[in-house]
Amino acid sequence: MKQLIKSNLPFFIPYTIIWFCVLLLVLSTTKLEQMTFINSHNSLWADWFFYTATQMGEGWFWGLLIIAFLFIRYDRALILVTTLIISTLISSSLKLYFDTLRPVAFFKELNINWHFVEGLDIHIHQSFPSGHTTSGFAIFTLLTFFSKHKNTGFIFVLMAWLVGYSRNYLFQHFPEDVLGGAVIGTFSSLCIYFICTKIFLKIPKNWHKKNLLN
């Protein structure tokens, strides 16, 4: 597993730096300060952009990727499916266990005129961890592992953090929820990829590298 991380440092170095920067923000400021700053920096363009970005953490995006990889390699499609199941189970279980309030409910008594993206349903409960962020990091971590060009890991990690920030911008989650989702998504992918590739090497099958086209 150490070798897997080492070979994907263009992903894991910026991932670690950004994660600790966000952690420092969480530890040094209040939730009100965090969300007031993020929410006050809005525009119509940003509304559209971050609403679009958050779609990369939706289930349909997983579905498209799984279908696409069925035309590339069955073993990678299987890894995607397995990671989707495991990361979702972990994230959903933690949501139910903690059942924390989301920003709109947490700040309800303050009667602040928050900015909301028009047409977006704002949720109230099960804030920690962020499910979209979990999915985003799970997806882009796997794409980093699948890629032959390891420098693309830098692009993938930025896209993953973009999904995370979109959850804050859309007023669906706190930064700490994003931190939790980032850890769950990344390390679910890391563990599943490591275990599956070991199994595929130990018990190779003809179908592993095949796809729907051959």
C-alpha positions as semicolon CSV with decimal commas, in nm:
position;residue;x (nm);y (nm);z (nm)
1;M;0,000;0,000;0,000
2;K;0,291;0,234;0,070
3;Q;0,410;0,181;-0,288
4;L;0,064;0,265;-0,419
5;I;0,067;0,594;-0,230
6;K;0,425;0,666;-0,333
7;S;0,349;0,612;-0,701
8;N;0,058;0,856;-0,678
9;L;0,220;1,143;-0,491
10;P;0,086;1,408;-0,735
11;F;-0,252;1,320;-0,583
12;F;-0,162;1,254;-0,220
13;I;0,070;1,550;-0,158
14;P;-0,184;1,823;-0,247
15;Y;-0,456;1,611;-0,087
16;T;-0,268;1,614;0,245
17;I;-0,176;1,983;0,227
18;I;-0,532;2,095;0,154
19;W;-0,680;1,857;0,413
20;F;-0,463;1,999;0,692
21;C;-0,530;2,357;0,579
22;V;-0,904;2,293;0,603
23;L;-0,852;2,124;0,940
24;L;-0,667;2,433;1,064
25;L;-0,959;2,645;0,946
26;V;-1,205;2,423;1,131
27;L;-1,003;2,430;1,453
28;S;-0,932;2,805;1,449
29;T;-1,274;2,943;1,353
30;T;-1,636;2,887;1,448
31;K;-1,893;2,725;1,224
32;L;-2,067;3,061;1,196
33;E;-1,749;3,232;1,080
34;Q;-1,676;2,955;0,830
35;M;-2,020;2,950;0,673
36;T;-2,066;3,328;0,680
37;F;-1,743;3,374;0,484
38;I;-1,823;3,101;0,230
39;N;-2,187;3,199;0,189
40;S;-2,113;3,569;0,145
41;H;-1,887;3,502;-0,154
42;N;-2,151;3,415;-0,409
43;S;-2,263;3,506;-0,758
44;L;-2,499;3,375;-1,024
45;W;-2,203;3,225;-1,209
46;A;-2,075;3,056;-0,894
47;D;-2,424;2,921;-0,821
48;W;-2,427;2,745;-1,157
49;F;-2,065;2,635;-1,135
50;F;-2,082;2,475;-0,790
51;Y;-2,423;2,320;-0,855
52;T;-2,265;2,156;-1,161
53;A;-1,952;2,055;-0,967
54;T;-2,154;1,885;-0,695
55;Q;-2,305;1,653;-0,957
56;M;-1,974;1,466;-0,964
57;G;-2,067;1,329;-0,624
58;E;-2,411;1,207;-0,734
59;G;-2,503;0,842;-0,788
60;W;-2,571;0,891;-1,159
61;F;-2,209;1,000;-1,207
62;W;-2,095;0,671;-1,051
63;G;-2,331;0,489;-1,287
64;L;-2,186;0,658;-1,594
65;L;-1,832;0,574;-1,487
66;I;-1,916;0,210;-1,418
67;I;-2,083;0,177;-1,760
68;A;-1,786;0,348;-1,927
69;F;-1,539;0,109;-1,761
70;L;-1,740;-0,192;-1,874
71;F;-1,619;-0,090;-2,219
72;I;-1,261;-0,053;-2,092
73;R;-1,187;-0,329;-1,837
74;Y;-1,417;-0,547;-1,631
75;D;-1,180;-0,562;-1,334
76;R;-1,179;-0,182;-1,302
77;A;-1,557;-0,167;-1,332
78;L;-1,574;-0,422;-1,049
79;I;-1,342;-0,211;-0,834
80;L;-1,566;0,091;-0,895
81;V;-1,878;-0,101;-0,794
82;T;-1,712;-0,242;-0,481
83;T;-1,582;0,098;-0,376
84;L;-1,922;0,257;-0,434
85;I;-2,087;0,000;-0,207
86;I;-1,827;0,014;0,072
87;S;-1,783;0,393;0,081
88;T;-2,159;0,449;0,071
89;L;-2,217;0,202;0,355
90;I;-1,952;0,370;0,571
91;S;-2,074;0,722;0,497
92;S;-2,442;0,637;0,543
93;S;-2,376;0,450;0,869
94;L;-2,184;0,745;1,014
95;K;-2,459;0,985;0,904
96;L;-2,715;0,780;1,094
97;Y;-2,489;0,739;1,398
98;F;-2,398;1,108;1,441
99;D;-2,717;1,257;1,290
100;T;-2,577;1,610;1,313
101;L;-2,764;1,919;1,199
102;R;-2,686;2,074;0,864
103;P;-2,610;2,447;0,842
104;V;-2,964;2,568;0,773
105;A;-3,095;2,389;1,085
106;F;-2,786;2,460;1,299
107;F;-2,821;2,837;1,247
108;K;-3,202;2,842;1,249
109;E;-3,230;3,054;1,563
110;L;-2,997;3,324;1,430
111;N;-3,244;3,436;1,163
112;I;-2,971;3,522;0,911
113;N;-3,059;3,594;0,549
114;W;-2,842;3,323;0,392
115;H;-2,783;3,292;0,020
116;F;-2,933;2,977;-0,135
117;V;-2,906;2,847;-0,489
118;E;-3,247;2,874;-0,651
119;G;-3,430;2,545;-0,693
120;L;-3,196;2,347;-0,465
121;D;-3,344;2,138;-0,185
122;I;-3,163;2,224;0,139
123;H;-3,136;1,928;0,377
124;I;-3,160;1,951;0,755
125;H;-3,018;1,636;0,916
126;Q;-2,730;1,388;0,875
127;S;-2,461;1,641;0,800
128;F;-2,150;1,443;0,900
129;P;-1,989;1,317;0,687
130;S;-2,061;1,462;0,345
131;G;-2,182;1,184;0,117
132;H;-2,113;1,378;-0,203
133;T;-1,759;1,449;-0,087
134;T;-1,712;1,081;-0,002
135;S;-1,823;0,987;-0,352
136;G;-1,614;1,256;-0,518
137;F;-1,294;1,150;-0,346
138;A;-1,366;0,781;-0,398
139;I;-1,414;0,840;-0,771
140;F;-1,114;1,063;-0,832
141;T;-0,882;0,855;-0,617
142;L;-0,966;0,551;-0,828
143;L;-0,924;0,746;-1,151
144;T;-0,580;0,846;-1,026
145;F;-0,491;0,482;-0,965
146;F;-0,627;0,377;-1,306
147;S;-0,440;0,648;-1,494
148;K;-0,107;0,565;-1,659
149;H;-0,010;0,932;-1,640
150;K;0,039;0,987;-1,268
151;N;0,075;1,364;-1,297
152;T;-0,298;1,376;-1,371
153;G;-0,342;1,298;-1,001
154;F;-0,301;1,671;-0,935
155;I;-0,600;1,746;-1,155
156;F;-0,806;1,467;-1,002
157;V;-0,743;1,582;-0,645
158;L;-0,845;1,937;-0,732
159;M;-1,167;1,806;-0,884
160;A;-1,234;1,605;-0,569
161;W;-1,182;1,911;-0,347
162;L;-1,405;2,107;-0,584
163;V;-1,686;1,862;-0,509
164;G;-1,617;1,908;-0,137
165;Y;-1,621;2,287;-0,152
166;S;-1,940;2,281;-0,357
167;R;-2,114;2,121;-0,057
168;N;-2,011;2,419;0,157
169;Y;-2,103;2,674;-0,109
170;L;-2,447;2,517;-0,158
171;F;-2,501;2,541;0,220
172;Q;-2,546;2,166;0,256
173;H;-2,246;2,087;0,477
174;F;-1,984;2,232;0,711
175;P;-1,611;2,212;0,625
176;E;-1,567;1,940;0,891
177;D;-1,821;1,726;0,704
178;V;-1,610;1,763;0,391
179;L;-1,297;1,659;0,580
180;G;-1,470;1,343;0,696
181;G;-1,598;1,263;0,349
182;A;-1,253;1,318;0,199
183;V;-1,097;1,065;0,436
184;I;-1,369;0,803;0,388
185;G;-1,373;0,836;0,008
186;T;-0,997;0,834;-0,037
187;F;-0,914;0,550;0,198
188;S;-1,208;0,337;0,085
189;S;-1,069;0,358;-0,267
190;L;-0,714;0,299;-0,148
191;C;-0,805;-0,014;0,047
192;I;-1,043;-0,160;-0,212
193;Y;-0,802;-0,099;-0,499
194;F;-0,513;-0,251;-0,304
195;I;-0,710;-0,560;-0,198
196;C;-0,872;-0,617;-0,537
197;T;-0,550;-0,585;-0,734
198;K;-0,383;-0,833;-0,498
199;I;-0,668;-1,079;-0,552
200;F;-0,663;-1,029;-0,929
201;L;-0,288;-1,098;-0,937
202;K;-0,316;-1,401;-0,711
203;I;-0,619;-1,548;-0,888
204;P;-0,605;-1,417;-1,246
205;K;-0,907;-1,472;-1,466
206;N;-0,944;-1,432;-1,841
207;W;-1,226;-1,181;-1,799
208;H;-1,028;-0,939;-1,581
209;K;-0,882;-0,737;-1,869
210;K;-1,170;-0,791;-2,110
211;N;-1,460;-0,557;-2,179
212;L;-1,796;-0,548;-2,353
213;L;-1,626;-0,504;-2,689
214;N;-1,421;-0,826;-2,678
